[in-house]
Amino acid sequence: EVQLVESGGGNVQPGDSLRLSCAASGFTFGVYDMGWVRQAPGKGPEVVSIIGTGGVSLYYLDSVKGRFTISSDSANNTVYLQMNSLSPEDTAVYYCGAVAQFTSKRFYTGDCFEDWEYDYWGQGTQVTVSS
């Protein structure tokens, strides 16, 4: 059974940090690029960050550059999103998705933000930033 399980969300204050995890199972992790997509209340989804099969970050949303860092651990089939200096604008459900490598050029420019554009999709983890 294929699974992407996100964890690490929570309620934090502005300026705090969180680290999200996405544990993958049931497919060959090493041939899939991974992305984090978020959807804030009342807004459309947006791609936050993408990491390639070699563990190299490929994309960051402009508003998170310098604050968020994506990484992966191929030994444990897990992708992380370290989020620092969180602001209320980061409040959203964060989803993890997997796309087979080289499937779509649009993926690498952060233009694949719907679940159906991914081969595998997680259930999401809520991040709420408020004072």
Steps between C-alpha positions, in 0.01 A plus 500: 500500500634839399504755777620853555455595863561856608569598858643783703230762461361691793401831654788742541561869549647740244875460481495138609629202305356166398637204313257305286572140403361294216560127533467307174434131460377256240688645202858551386584826672819553303328556164248756617538872548321629807310818566330684782175674410295712737147626500399786722139563600313667219796489265618277219778247546858603438822307468731580788809301409626216284791263543648273237593136520861589574402701807551833329243771560347608172244762588387731778198727504628858508331577830680215680849545356753544777256369761413147387738219412406176329709187546471127460631185662511222244593242760171562677292603197410826668479859385520789741399863493675713760297813550653791687375850580142392449237764443119488502516498118654153523184362659378220275462130458829369366493204265778279374493367146714277281550524125696257287819667389481701175124455468422867447701817447222689678581312821848651519368854472257455785196491273364161607296576808198271462496154655410335170827626350695281739545125488466478876354743752486517876219586736649830613608651828362823643730789579346791689702809583333751727571712802 
